[in-house]
Amino acid sequence: MTSITIRNLDDALKRRLRVQAAEHGRSMEEEARDILRSALNRKPAPAAKVGTAIRALFAPLGGVDLELPERQPIREPPRFD
């Protein structure tokens, strides 16, 4: 197995890890392994489609009814003779 070293770990975070490890009856190292294992075994949430995300964001604000202009036939493209 491979070893890693985690530098500059915040003292408060280290203290919380020590307490959580004690609550689970294991070492800090085993607790850290379990946390990493749990975090990396989760399946990532599917990415939301942009339109769906925008709609979900603005849906609570209500909708707007827009008047659609009448459709016109396509114009002839300009000639540059």
DSSP file (Angstrom, degrees, kcal/mol; ACC not computed):
  #  RESIDUE AA STRUCTURE BP1 BP2  ACC     N-H-->O    O-->H-N    N-H-->O    O-->H-N    TCO  KAPPA ALPHA  PHI   PSI    X-CA   Y-CA   Z-CA
    1    1 A M              0   0    0      0, 0.0     2,-0.3     0, 0.0     0, 0.0   0.000 360.0 360.0 360.0 159.1    0.0    0.0    0.0
    2    2 A T        -     0   0    0      0, 0.0     2,-0.4     0, 0.0     0, 0.0  -0.678 360.0-144.5 -97.6 149.7    1.0    3.6   -0.5
    3    3 A S        -     0   0    0     -2,-0.3     2,-0.3     2,-0.0     0, 0.0  -0.867  12.6-168.3-111.2 147.7    1.5    6.2    2.2
    4    4 A I        -     0   0    0     -2,-0.4     2,-0.4     2,-0.0     0, 0.0  -0.954  11.7-145.6-130.0 155.1    0.6    9.9    2.0
    5    5 A T        -     0   0    0     -2,-0.3     2,-0.7     2,-0.0    -2,-0.0  -0.978   7.9-153.6-118.4 131.8    1.5   12.8    4.2
    6    6 A I        -     0   0    0     -2,-0.4     3,-0.4     3,-0.0     2,-0.2  -0.916  17.8-166.2-108.0 112.7   -1.0   15.6    4.7
    7    7 A R        +     0   0    0     -2,-0.7    -2,-0.0     1,-0.2     0, 0.0  -0.542  61.8  23.6 -95.3 161.7    0.8   18.9    5.6
    8    8 A N  S    S+     0   0    0      1,-0.2     2,-0.4    -2,-0.2    -1,-0.2   0.836  74.6 174.4  56.1  39.4   -0.7   22.1    6.9
    9    9 A L        -     0   0    0     -3,-0.4    -1,-0.2     1,-0.1     5,-0.0  -0.654  38.0-109.8 -77.5 127.6   -3.7   20.4    8.4
   10   10 A D     >  -     0   0    0     -2,-0.4     4,-2.4     1,-0.1     5,-0.2  -0.289  19.4-130.2 -58.1 136.7   -5.7   22.9   10.4
   11   11 A D  H  > S+     0   0    0      1,-0.2     4,-2.3     2,-0.2     5,-0.2   0.879 107.9  51.9 -59.0 -39.9   -5.5   22.2   14.2
   12   12 A A  H  > S+     0   0    0      1,-0.2     4,-2.2     2,-0.2    -1,-0.2   0.891 110.2  48.8 -65.7 -38.2   -9.3   22.4   14.6
   13   13 A L  H  > S+     0   0    0      2,-0.2     4,-2.3     1,-0.2    -2,-0.2   0.902 110.8  50.2 -67.4 -40.9   -9.8   19.8   11.8
   14   14 A K  H  X S+     0   0    0     -4,-2.4     4,-2.3     2,-0.2    -2,-0.2   0.901 110.1  51.0 -63.0 -40.6   -7.2   17.5   13.3
   15   15 A R  H  X S+     0   0    0     -4,-2.3     4,-2.3     2,-0.2    -2,-0.2   0.915 110.0  49.0 -63.6 -43.5   -8.9   17.8   16.7
   16   16 A R  H  X S+     0   0    0     -4,-2.2     4,-2.7     1,-0.2    -1,-0.2   0.883 110.6  51.1 -64.1 -38.2  -12.3   16.9   15.1
   17   17 A L  H  X S+     0   0    0     -4,-2.3     4,-2.4     2,-0.2    -1,-0.2   0.906 110.0  49.8 -64.4 -41.3  -10.7   13.9   13.3
   18   18 A R  H  X S+     0   0    0     -4,-2.3     4,-2.1     2,-0.2    -2,-0.2   0.914 113.2  46.0 -63.4 -43.4   -9.3   12.7   16.6
   19   19 A V  H  X S+     0   0    0     -4,-2.3     4,-2.3     2,-0.2    -2,-0.2   0.925 113.5  48.4 -65.7 -45.5  -12.6   13.0   18.4
   20   20 A Q  H  X S+     0   0    0     -4,-2.7     4,-1.6     1,-0.2    -2,-0.2   0.892 111.0  51.2 -63.6 -39.1  -14.5   11.3   15.5
   21   21 A A  H  <>S+     0   0    0     -4,-2.4     5,-2.5     1,-0.2     4,-0.5   0.912 110.1  49.4 -63.6 -42.2  -12.0    8.5   15.5
   22   22 A A  H ><5S+     0   0    0     -4,-2.1     3,-0.8     1,-0.2    -2,-0.2   0.890 107.7  54.2 -64.4 -38.7  -12.3    8.0   19.2
   23   23 A E  H 3<5S+     0   0    0     -4,-2.3    -1,-0.2     1,-0.2    -2,-0.2   0.841 112.9  43.6 -63.1 -32.5  -16.1    7.9   18.9
   24   24 A H  T 3<5S-     0   0    0     -4,-1.6    -1,-0.2    -5,-0.2    -2,-0.2   0.435 114.4-118.8 -92.6   0.0  -15.8    5.1   16.3
   25   25 A G  T < 5S+     0   0    0     -3,-0.8     2,-0.3    -4,-0.5    -3,-0.2   0.869  75.2 103.5  69.2  38.3  -13.1    3.3   18.3
   26   26 A R  S   <S-     0   0    0     -5,-2.5    -1,-0.2    -6,-0.1    -2,-0.2  -0.905  73.7 -84.2-142.9 172.5  -10.3    3.5   15.8
   27   27 A S     >  -     0   0    0     -2,-0.3     4,-2.4     1,-0.1     5,-0.2  -0.259  38.3-112.6 -74.2 163.7   -7.1    5.4   15.1
   28   28 A M  H  > S+     0   0    0      1,-0.2     4,-2.6     2,-0.2     5,-0.2   0.881 119.1  54.3 -62.0 -37.8   -7.0    8.8   13.4
   29   29 A E  H  > S+     0   0    0      2,-0.2     4,-2.2     1,-0.2    -1,-0.2   0.925 110.0  44.9 -63.6 -45.4   -5.3    7.1   10.5
   30   30 A E  H  > S+     0   0    0      2,-0.2     4,-2.4     1,-0.2    -1,-0.2   0.882 112.6  52.3 -66.6 -37.9   -8.0    4.5   10.1
   31   31 A E  H  X S+     0   0    0     -4,-2.4     4,-2.4     2,-0.2    -2,-0.2   0.917 109.4  49.2 -63.4 -42.9  -10.7    7.2   10.4
   32   32 A A  H  X S+     0   0    0     -4,-2.6     4,-2.5     2,-0.2    -2,-0.2   0.904 110.8  50.5 -63.9 -41.1   -9.0    9.2    7.7
   33   33 A R  H  X S+     0   0    0     -4,-2.2     4,-2.8     1,-0.2    -2,-0.2   0.916 110.9  49.0 -61.3 -42.6   -8.9    6.2    5.4
   34   34 A D  H  X S+     0   0    0     -4,-2.4     4,-2.7     2,-0.2    -2,-0.2   0.901 110.9  49.9 -64.8 -41.2  -12.6    5.5    6.1
   35   35 A I  H  X S+     0   0    0     -4,-2.4     4,-2.5     2,-0.2    -2,-0.2   0.928 113.8  45.4 -62.8 -45.6  -13.5    9.1    5.3
   36   36 A L  H  X S+     0   0    0     -4,-2.5     4,-2.4     2,-0.2    -2,-0.2   0.923 112.8  50.7 -63.6 -44.1  -11.5    9.0    2.0
   37   37 A R  H  X S+     0   0    0     -4,-2.8     4,-1.2    -5,-0.2    -2,-0.2   0.928 113.1  45.9 -59.1 -46.6  -12.9    5.6    1.1
   38   38 A S  H  X S+     0   0    0     -4,-2.7     4,-0.6     1,-0.2     3,-0.3   0.916 113.9  48.1 -64.0 -44.1  -16.5    6.9    1.7
   39   39 A A  H  < S+     0   0    0     -4,-2.5     3,-0.4     1,-0.2    -1,-0.2   0.876 115.2  44.1 -66.1 -37.6  -16.0   10.1   -0.2
   40   40 A L  H  < S+     0   0    0     -4,-2.4    -1,-0.2     1,-0.2    -2,-0.2   0.620 106.6  59.7 -87.1 -12.1  -14.4    8.5   -3.2
   41   41 A N  H  < S+     0   0    0     -4,-1.2    -1,-0.2    -3,-0.3    -2,-0.2   0.568  81.2 104.5 -89.8  -9.4  -16.9    5.6   -3.5
   42   42 A R  S  < S-     0   0    0     -4,-0.6     3,-0.0    -3,-0.4    -3,-0.0  -0.463  76.9-120.4 -70.1 141.6  -19.9    7.9   -3.9
   43   43 A K        -     0   0    0     -2,-0.1    -1,-0.1     1,-0.1    -2,-0.1  -0.690  34.1-110.5 -80.6 133.8  -21.2    8.2   -7.4
   44   44 A P        -     0   0    0      0, 0.0    -1,-0.1     0, 0.0     3,-0.1  -0.341  34.2-105.4 -65.0 144.5  -21.1   11.7   -8.7
   45   45 A A        -     0   0    0      1,-0.1     3,-0.1    -3,-0.0     2,-0.0  -0.444  44.0 -99.2 -66.6 140.6  -24.4   13.5   -9.1
   46   46 A P        -     0   0    0      0, 0.0     2,-0.2     0, 0.0    -1,-0.1  -0.360  42.8-104.6 -63.1 140.3  -25.4   13.8  -12.8
   47   47 A A        -     0   0    0      1,-0.1     2,-0.2    -3,-0.1     3,-0.0  -0.449  35.4-123.0 -67.7 132.6  -24.6   17.2  -14.2
   48   48 A A        -     0   0    0     -2,-0.2     2,-0.2     1,-0.1    -1,-0.1  -0.485  25.5-110.5 -75.2 145.4  -27.8   19.3  -14.6
   49   49 A K     >  -     0   0    0     -2,-0.2     4,-2.6     1,-0.1     5,-0.2  -0.515  26.0-121.4 -73.4 146.8  -28.5   20.6  -18.1
   50   50 A V  H  > S+     0   0    0      1,-0.2     4,-2.5     2,-0.2     5,-0.2   0.910 110.7  48.7 -59.0 -46.6  -28.1   24.3  -18.3
   51   51 A G  H  > S+     0   0    0      1,-0.2     4,-2.5     2,-0.2    -1,-0.2   0.904 112.2  49.0 -61.5 -41.8  -31.7   25.0  -19.4
   52   52 A T  H  > S+     0   0    0      2,-0.2     4,-2.5     1,-0.2    -1,-0.2   0.904 111.5  49.8 -64.5 -41.6  -33.1   22.8  -16.6
   53   53 A A  H  X S+     0   0    0     -4,-2.6     4,-1.7     2,-0.2    -2,-0.2   0.908 112.0  47.2 -64.8 -42.0  -30.9   24.6  -14.0
   54   54 A I  H  X S+     0   0    0     -4,-2.5     4,-2.1    -5,-0.2    -2,-0.2   0.915 112.1  50.3 -65.5 -42.8  -31.9   28.1  -15.2
   55   55 A R  H  X S+     0   0    0     -4,-2.5     4,-2.2     1,-0.2    -2,-0.2   0.923 110.1  49.8 -62.3 -44.0  -35.6   27.1  -15.2
   56   56 A A  H  < S+     0   0    0     -4,-2.5    -1,-0.2     1,-0.2    -2,-0.2   0.849 111.0  51.1 -62.4 -34.1  -35.3   25.7  -11.6
   57   57 A L  H  < S+     0   0    0     -4,-1.7    -1,-0.2    -5,-0.2    -2,-0.2   0.895 121.3  30.2 -69.9 -40.8  -33.7   28.9  -10.5
   58   58 A F  H >< S+     0   0    0     -4,-2.1     3,-1.5     1,-0.2     4,-0.4   0.565  93.6  90.8-100.2  -9.1  -36.3   31.2  -11.9
   59   59 A A  G >< S+     0   0    0     -4,-2.2     3,-1.6     1,-0.3    -1,-0.2   0.870  82.3  58.8 -56.1 -41.0  -39.5   29.1  -11.7
   60   60 A P  G 3  S+     0   0    0      0, 0.0    -1,-0.3     0, 0.0    -2,-0.1   0.743  98.3  61.8 -63.1 -19.0  -40.4   30.4   -8.2
   61   61 A L  G <  S-     0   0    0     -3,-1.5    -2,-0.2     1,-0.2     2,-0.1   0.634 111.6-117.4 -81.2 -12.9  -40.5   33.9   -9.6
   62   62 A G    <   -     0   0    0     -3,-1.6    -1,-0.2    -4,-0.4     2,-0.2  -0.235  29.3 -79.1  98.0 169.2  -43.3   33.1  -12.0
   63   63 A G        -     0   0    0     -2,-0.1     2,-0.4    -3,-0.1    -4,-0.0  -0.474  26.6-136.6-105.2 175.4  -43.5   33.1  -15.7
   64   64 A V        -     0   0    0     -2,-0.2     2,-0.7     2,-0.0    -2,-0.0  -1.000  10.8-142.3-132.9 131.2  -44.0   35.8  -18.4
   65   65 A D        -     0   0    0     -2,-0.4     2,-0.4     2,-0.0    -2,-0.0  -0.856  22.0-162.2 -94.9 118.4  -46.3   35.4  -21.4
   66   66 A L        -     0   0    0     -2,-0.7     2,-0.6     1,-0.0    -2,-0.0  -0.782  19.8-121.4-101.7 144.0  -44.7   37.0  -24.5
   67   67 A E        -     0   0    0     -2,-0.4    -2,-0.0     1,-0.0    -1,-0.0  -0.729  28.0-140.5 -82.8 123.2  -46.5   38.0  -27.6
   68   68 A L        -     0   0    0     -2,-0.6     3,-0.1     1,-0.1     2,-0.0  -0.711  15.9-123.9 -87.8 131.8  -45.1   36.1  -30.5
   69   69 A P        -     0   0    0      0, 0.0     2,-0.1     0, 0.0    -1,-0.1  -0.343  35.4 -93.4 -70.2 155.5  -44.8   38.1  -33.8
   70   70 A E        -     0   0    0      1,-0.1     2,-0.2    -2,-0.0     0, 0.0  -0.430  46.0-108.1 -68.3 141.2  -46.4   36.8  -36.9
   71   71 A R        -     0   0    0     -2,-0.1    -1,-0.1    -3,-0.1    -3,-0.0  -0.483  33.6-159.1 -74.6 140.8  -44.1   34.6  -39.0
   72   72 A Q        -     0   0    0     -2,-0.2     3,-0.1     1,-0.1     2,-0.0  -0.828  25.8 -99.0-114.7 153.2  -42.9   36.1  -42.3
   73   73 A P        -     0   0    0      0, 0.0     2,-0.2     0, 0.0    -1,-0.1  -0.362  53.3 -88.5 -66.9 156.1  -41.6   34.3  -45.4
   74   74 A I        -     0   0    0      1,-0.1     2,-0.1    -2,-0.0     0, 0.0  -0.438  45.2-125.5 -68.1 135.2  -37.8   34.2  -45.7
   75   75 A R        -     0   0    0     -2,-0.2    -1,-0.1     1,-0.1    -3,-0.0  -0.386  27.6 -98.1 -76.9 157.7  -36.4   37.2  -47.5
   76   76 A E        -     0   0    0     -2,-0.1    -1,-0.1     1,-0.1     3,-0.1  -0.546  44.7-109.6 -71.4 139.2  -34.2   36.9  -50.5
   77   77 A P        -     0   0    0      0, 0.0    -1,-0.1     0, 0.0     2,-0.0  -0.371  40.8 -95.6 -68.5 153.0  -30.5   37.3  -49.6
   78   78 A P        -     0   0    0      0, 0.0     2,-0.4     0, 0.0    -3,-0.0  -0.329  33.8-134.9 -67.8 150.3  -28.8   40.5  -50.8
   79   79 A R        -     0   0    0     -3,-0.1     2,-0.2     1,-0.0    -3,-0.0  -0.894  11.7-164.9-107.1 137.0  -26.8   40.4  -54.1
   80   80 A F              0   0    0     -2,-0.4    -1,-0.0     1,-0.1     0, 0.0  -0.446 360.0 360.0-116.7  57.1  -23.4   42.0  -54.3
   81   81 A D              0   0    0     -2,-0.2    -1,-0.1     0, 0.0    -2,-0.0   0.462 360.0 360.0 -79.2 360.0  -23.0   42.1  -58.0
